[in-house]
Amino acid sequence: LSRSKLEPTQPLMANIETSLSPILPLLYIGLACVFFYVAITYNLFVRRIGFRGLEENSSNVPFLLLAIYRIAVETSFFTMLFLFTILVTVKKTVKFKFLYMISFGVHAAIFLTFFFVNSRLQMMVALFCLAMIHPRGRMIFLKKRRLINYAVSAIAIIFVLTIIRELFLETNNNRVSSDGILTTLYDVLVLISDRVNSVAIINKMMDENMPMIAYNSAGLDKLYSIYYNMFFDYDRYTLMKSSLETSPSEAILYGLFRQSEVDFQKSILLDPYLTFGWPGVFLATVFSVVVGLFTNGRMVRPNPTKIAFIVAIFMLPSFLEFEKELFPHFISLLKWSPIAIVTIFFKPRYSKSSR
């Protein structure tokens, strides 16, 4: 965060007086409840059961319920951030604010638990984004000592969550030894390092003498084929999903080496590099900087009445999940944009008395 835009001596929050719609929090509560019902009824709350297990459980869910389940979980970051912004910016006396408090409580209880069980990265991203909304949370980034303390705490939490997962929840993985504390910590460090080493495939491609400037359309063709068939040939779409080769990078690597690689480290730089060469890395970097500056500028002064702020918190969680590729980010934003559009339609509006 820019010190010039947010000095500690400045008031960090305004008591915004708005008119709140009761429809939006009720809609959010409905989404969360349907998600929880589907997750519990069809055994989709714990997702770390392998792709085949997820595919089998998902196939038993009626299409409409499965669609709502996906919408709810994929937009849960956004809905929690928006609800939390209402709680910390809008005056306590504003009508219907209690509904937003209830909606946030329901979302936080369900989805933070869901992230804790299934994904360390998503859990940390959720907590980071919520901290960025709160004035005291943003102050962390203006004080180096606090920032270092919280960074160390975050790393410790990731280690603890990984140890709990590997030693107590997924004991059949045998990836972390329990012979001694030093051995355990070393195994966890290697496991985490391997996961975030998103340049591994780039190194491999450099070893294969990939040209500095190249164009390979296989990844984009794969994305187009997947989403075309999702609407016009659902049986073929299901077959493509079951093959596990659904990302641009996987399609390109298969076309180059005729080897099916699925579970490897990915990042926002990988598919632009494999598609366009090093110019793709440059463009992806510029795009990431632009998105970062845009979201940073909106997060400095959270204001749920502004469309730009709503767009920023809709984009932010997606681009903080650095293990995802760039091109699918755009598809995801388009797929789940109806929730952002509904939120903008029912967003808070300044009351007449505050104008």
C-alpha positions as CSV (number, residue, x, y, z in Angstrom):
1,L,0.0,0.0,0.0
2,S,1.2,3.5,-0.8
3,R,2.2,5.6,2.2
4,S,1.4,8.7,0.3
5,K,-2.2,7.6,0.0
6,L,-2.7,6.2,3.5
7,E,-0.8,7.8,6.3
8,P,-1.3,6.5,9.9
9,T,-2.4,10.0,11.0
10,Q,-5.3,10.1,8.5
11,P,-8.7,8.7,9.4
12,L,-8.8,5.2,7.9
13,M,-12.5,4.7,7.6
14,A,-15.5,7.0,7.0
15,N,-18.8,6.3,8.6
16,I,-20.7,6.0,5.3
17,E,-24.4,6.7,5.5
18,T,-26.1,4.7,2.8
19,S,-29.3,2.9,2.0
20,L,-28.9,-0.9,2.0
21,S,-30.9,-3.4,0.1
22,P,-32.2,-6.4,2.1
23,I,-32.2,-8.5,-1.1
24,L,-28.5,-8.9,-1.5
25,P,-27.6,-10.4,2.0
26,L,-30.6,-12.8,1.7
27,L,-29.4,-13.9,-1.7
28,Y,-25.9,-14.5,-0.4
29,I,-27.3,-16.5,2.6
30,G,-29.3,-18.6,0.1
31,L,-26.2,-19.3,-1.9
32,A,-24.3,-20.3,1.2
33,C,-27.1,-22.6,2.5
34,V,-27.5,-24.4,-0.9
35,F,-23.7,-24.8,-1.0
36,F,-23.7,-26.3,2.5
37,Y,-26.7,-28.6,1.7
38,V,-25.0,-29.9,-1.4
39,A,-21.6,-30.2,0.2
40,I,-22.9,-32.3,3.1
41,T,-25.6,-34.3,1.3
42,Y,-23.4,-35.3,-1.6
43,N,-20.0,-35.5,0.3
44,L,-18.5,-32.5,-1.4
45,F,-17.3,-30.6,1.6
46,V,-14.0,-32.4,1.9
47,R,-12.6,-32.2,-1.7
48,R,-9.3,-33.8,-1.1
49,I,-10.5,-37.2,-2.2
50,G,-8.9,-37.3,-5.6
51,F,-10.4,-36.2,-9.0
52,R,-12.2,-39.5,-9.6
53,G,-13.9,-39.3,-6.2
54,L,-14.9,-35.7,-6.8
55,E,-16.2,-36.7,-10.3
56,E,-18.2,-39.6,-8.9
57,N,-19.8,-37.5,-6.1
58,S,-20.5,-34.6,-8.4
59,S,-22.2,-36.8,-10.9
60,N,-24.9,-37.6,-8.3
61,V,-25.8,-33.9,-7.8
62,P,-28.7,-32.5,-9.9
63,F,-27.4,-30.0,-12.4
64,L,-29.1,-26.9,-10.9
65,L,-27.8,-27.7,-7.4
66,L,-24.3,-28.4,-8.7
67,A,-24.3,-25.1,-10.6
68,I,-25.3,-23.2,-7.5
69,Y,-22.7,-25.1,-5.5
70,R,-20.0,-24.0,-7.9
71,I,-21.2,-20.4,-8.1
72,A,-21.2,-20.2,-4.3
73,V,-17.8,-21.6,-3.7
74,E,-16.1,-19.7,-6.6
75,T,-17.5,-16.4,-5.5
76,S,-17.2,-16.9,-1.8
77,F,-14.1,-14.7,-1.6
78,F,-15.9,-11.9,-3.3
79,T,-19.1,-12.1,-1.2
80,M,-17.2,-12.3,2.1
81,L,-15.1,-9.2,1.1
82,F,-18.1,-7.2,0.1
83,L,-20.1,-8.1,3.2
84,F,-17.1,-7.4,5.5
85,T,-16.7,-4.0,3.7
86,I,-20.3,-3.1,4.6
87,L,-19.7,-4.0,8.2
88,V,-16.6,-1.8,8.6
89,T,-17.6,1.2,6.5
90,V,-21.4,1.7,6.9
91,K,-22.9,3.3,10.0
92,K,-24.3,1.0,12.6
93,T,-27.7,2.8,12.5
94,V,-28.3,2.1,8.8
95,K,-31.4,0.0,8.2
96,F,-30.9,-3.7,7.2
97,K,-27.2,-3.7,8.3
98,F,-28.0,-6.6,10.7
99,L,-28.8,-8.7,7.7
100,Y,-25.3,-8.1,6.3
101,M,-23.9,-9.1,9.7
102,I,-25.8,-12.3,9.6
103,S,-24.9,-13.0,6.0
104,F,-21.2,-12.4,6.7
105,G,-21.3,-14.7,9.8
106,V,-22.9,-17.5,7.7
107,H,-20.3,-17.1,4.9
108,A,-17.4,-16.9,7.3
109,A,-18.4,-20.0,9.3
110,I,-19.1,-22.1,6.2
111,F,-16.4,-21.0,3.7
112,L,-13.5,-20.4,6.1
113,T,-14.0,-23.9,7.4
114,F,-14.2,-25.2,3.9
115,F,-10.9,-23.5,2.9
116,F,-9.2,-24.7,6.1
117,V,-10.1,-28.3,5.3
118,N,-9.2,-28.2,1.6
119,S,-6.7,-25.5,0.7
120,R,-3.9,-23.7,2.7
121,L,-3.5,-21.2,-0.2
122,Q,-7.2,-20.2,-0.3
123,M,-7.3,-20.0,3.5
124,M,-4.4,-17.6,3.6
125,V,-5.7,-15.6,0.6
126,A,-9.1,-15.2,2.3
127,L,-7.5,-14.0,5.6
128,F,-5.2,-11.7,3.8
129,C,-8.0,-10.1,1.8
130,L,-10.2,-9.6,4.9
131,A,-7.2,-8.0,6.7
132,M,-6.8,-5.6,3.8
133,I,-10.4,-4.4,4.2
134,H,-10.1,-3.7,7.9
135,P,-8.2,-0.4,8.8
136,R,-6.1,-2.1,11.4
137,G,-5.2,-4.9,9.0
138,R,-4.0,-2.4,6.4
139,M,-1.9,-0.7,9.0
140,I,0.2,-3.9,9.2
141,F,1.7,-3.0,5.8
142,L,2.8,0.4,7.0
143,K,4.9,-0.8,9.9
144,K,7.8,-3.0,9.0
145,R,8.1,-4.7,12.3
146,R,4.4,-5.7,12.3
147,L,4.7,-6.9,8.7
148,I,7.6,-9.1,9.5
149,N,5.8,-10.6,12.6
150,Y,2.7,-11.3,10.5
151,A,4.7,-12.8,7.7
152,V,6.5,-15.2,10.0
153,S,3.1,-16.0,11.6
154,A,1.7,-16.8,8.1
155,I,4.6,-19.1,7.3
156,A,4.1,-20.9,10.6
157,I,0.4,-21.3,9.9
158,I,1.2,-22.8,6.5
159,F,3.7,-25.2,8.1
160,V,1.2,-26.3,10.8
161,L,-1.7,-26.8,8.4
162,T,0.6,-28.9,6.1
163,I,1.7,-31.1,9.0
164,I,-1.9,-31.6,10.2
165,R,-3.0,-32.5,6.7
166,E,-0.1,-34.9,6.0
167,L,0.2,-36.6,9.4
168,F,-3.5,-36.7,10.6
169,L,-5.9,-36.2,7.6
170,E,-4.2,-37.8,4.6
171,T,-2.0,-40.4,6.2
172,N,-1.9,-42.5,3.0
173,N,0.3,-39.9,1.2
174,N,3.4,-40.9,3.1
175,R,5.1,-37.6,2.0
176,V,6.0,-36.4,5.4
177,S,8.0,-38.5,7.9
178,S,7.1,-38.5,11.6
179,D,10.4,-39.9,12.8
180,G,11.5,-36.6,14.3
181,I,10.7,-32.9,14.4
182,L,13.6,-31.9,12.2
183,T,12.8,-34.6,9.6
184,T,9.2,-33.6,9.6
185,L,10.0,-29.9,9.1
186,Y,12.4,-30.7,6.3
187,D,9.9,-32.8,4.5
188,V,7.2,-30.1,4.9
189,L,9.7,-27.5,3.6
190,V,10.5,-29.6,0.5
191,L,6.8,-30.3,-0.1
192,I,5.9,-26.6,0.0
193,S,8.9,-25.5,-2.0
194,D,8.1,-28.0,-4.8
195,R,4.5,-26.8,-4.9
196,V,5.4,-23.1,-5.3
197,N,8.2,-23.8,-7.8
198,S,6.2,-22.6,-10.7
199,V,9.2,-22.0,-13.0
200,A,10.0,-25.8,-13.1
201,I,8.2,-26.2,-16.5
202,I,9.8,-23.0,-17.8
203,N,13.2,-24.4,-16.9
204,K,12.3,-27.6,-18.7
205,M,11.3,-25.7,-21.8
206,M,14.5,-23.7,-21.8
207,D,16.4,-27.0,-21.7
208,E,14.5,-28.0,-24.8
209,N,15.7,-24.9,-26.5
210,M,12.3,-23.2,-26.9
211,P,12.6,-20.1,-29.1
212,M,12.6,-16.7,-27.4
213,I,9.6,-15.7,-29.5
214,A,7.1,-18.4,-30.3
215,Y,3.4,-18.9,-30.9
216,N,1.5,-22.1,-29.9
217,S,-2.3,-22.0,-30.1
218,A,-2.9,-25.4,-28.6
219,G,-3.7,-24.0,-25.2
220,L,-6.1,-21.4,-26.4
221,D,-7.7,-24.0,-28.7
222,K,-8.1,-26.3,-25.7
223,L,-9.9,-23.6,-23.7
224,Y,-12.2,-22.8,-26.6
225,S,-13.0,-26.4,-27.2
226,I,-13.8,-27.0,-23.5
227,Y,-16.2,-24.1,-23.1
228,Y,-17.8,-24.5,-26.6
229,N,-18.7,-28.1,-25.7
230,M,-19.9,-27.1,-22.3
231,F,-22.8,-25.4,-24.0
232,F,-23.2,-27.4,-27.2
233,D,-22.0,-30.9,-26.5
234,Y,-22.2,-31.6,-22.8
235,D,-21.3,-35.3,-23.2
236,R,-18.0,-34.4,-24.9
237,Y,-17.4,-31.7,-22.3
238,T,-17.8,-34.3,-19.6
239,L,-15.3,-36.6,-21.4
240,M,-12.8,-33.8,-21.7
241,K,-13.0,-33.0,-18.1
242,S,-12.5,-36.6,-17.1
243,S,-9.3,-36.7,-19.1
244,L,-7.8,-34.2,-16.5
245,E,-6.1,-32.4,-19.4
246,T,-8.1,-29.2,-19.2
247,S,-5.5,-26.4,-18.9
248,P,-3.7,-24.5,-21.7
249,S,-0.3,-25.6,-20.4
250,E,-1.2,-29.3,-20.3
251,A,-2.4,-29.1,-23.9
252,I,0.7,-27.4,-25.1
253,L,3.1,-29.8,-23.3
254,Y,1.2,-32.8,-24.7
255,G,1.4,-31.4,-28.2
256,L,5.2,-30.8,-27.8
257,F,6.3,-34.0,-26.0
258,R,3.3,-36.4,-26.4
259,Q,3.5,-36.8,-22.7
260,S,0.4,-36.4,-20.5
261,E,1.5,-34.2,-17.6
262,V,-1.4,-33.1,-15.3
263,D,-0.4,-32.4,-11.7
264,F,2.6,-30.0,-12.1
265,Q,3.3,-26.5,-10.8
266,K,1.5,-23.8,-12.6
267,S,1.5,-20.0,-12.3
268,I,0.1,-16.9,-13.9
269,L,3.3,-16.7,-16.1
270,L,3.3,-20.3,-17.4
271,D,0.6,-20.4,-20.1
272,P,1.6,-17.0,-21.6
273,Y,5.2,-18.2,-21.8
274,L,4.2,-21.5,-23.4
275,T,1.9,-19.7,-25.9
276,F,3.9,-16.7,-26.9
277,G,7.4,-17.2,-25.5
278,W,9.2,-14.5,-23.5
279,P,6.9,-11.7,-24.9
280,G,4.1,-13.6,-23.1
281,V,5.9,-13.4,-19.8
282,F,6.4,-9.6,-20.3
283,L,2.8,-9.1,-21.2
284,A,1.6,-11.2,-18.2
285,T,3.9,-9.2,-15.9
286,V,2.6,-5.9,-17.2
287,F,-1.0,-7.1,-16.9
288,S,-0.4,-8.2,-13.3
289,V,1.1,-4.9,-12.4
290,V,-1.9,-3.0,-13.9
291,V,-4.3,-5.2,-12.0
292,G,-2.3,-4.8,-8.8
293,L,-2.2,-1.0,-9.1
294,F,-6.0,-0.9,-9.8
295,T,-6.9,-3.1,-6.9
296,N,-4.5,-1.3,-4.6
297,G,-5.9,2.0,-5.4
298,R,-9.4,0.8,-4.6
299,M,-8.5,-1.1,-1.4
300,V,-6.8,2.0,0.2
301,R,-10.2,3.5,0.8
302,P,-12.8,0.7,0.7
303,N,-16.2,2.1,-0.5
304,P,-19.0,-0.4,-1.3
305,T,-21.0,2.3,-3.1
306,K,-18.4,2.5,-5.8
307,I,-18.5,0.2,-8.8
308,A,-14.7,0.3,-9.3
309,F,-14.3,-1.0,-5.7
310,I,-16.7,-3.9,-6.3
311,V,-14.8,-4.8,-9.6
312,A,-11.5,-4.7,-7.7
313,I,-12.5,-7.1,-4.9
314,F,-14.1,-9.3,-7.5
315,M,-10.8,-9.6,-9.4
316,L,-8.4,-9.5,-6.4
317,P,-8.8,-13.0,-4.9
318,S,-8.5,-14.7,-8.3
319,F,-5.2,-13.1,-9.1
320,L,-3.7,-13.7,-5.6
321,E,-4.0,-17.5,-6.2
322,F,-0.7,-17.6,-8.0
323,E,-0.8,-21.3,-8.6
324,K,-3.4,-20.8,-11.4
325,E,-2.7,-20.0,-15.0
326,L,-3.6,-16.6,-16.6
327,F,-5.9,-17.5,-19.4
328,P,-8.3,-19.5,-17.2
329,H,-8.4,-16.5,-14.9
330,F,-10.3,-14.6,-17.6
331,I,-12.7,-17.4,-18.2
332,S,-13.4,-17.7,-14.4
333,L,-14.1,-13.9,-14.2
334,L,-16.5,-14.2,-17.0
335,K,-18.2,-17.3,-15.7
336,W,-18.9,-15.9,-12.2
337,S,-19.5,-12.3,-13.3
338,P,-23.3,-12.5,-12.8
339,I,-22.7,-12.4,-9.1
340,A,-20.7,-9.2,-9.4
341,I,-23.4,-7.8,-11.7
342,V,-26.1,-8.6,-9.2
343,T,-24.0,-7.0,-6.4
344,I,-23.5,-3.9,-8.5
345,F,-27.3,-3.7,-9.1
346,F,-28.1,-4.0,-5.4
347,K,-25.1,-2.1,-4.1
348,P,-25.4,0.5,-1.3
349,R,-26.4,3.9,-2.4
350,Y,-25.9,7.2,-0.6
351,S,-28.9,8.2,1.3
352,K,-30.4,11.7,0.6
353,S,-29.3,13.0,4.0
354,S,-25.6,12.3,3.3
355,R,-25.6,14.2,0.0
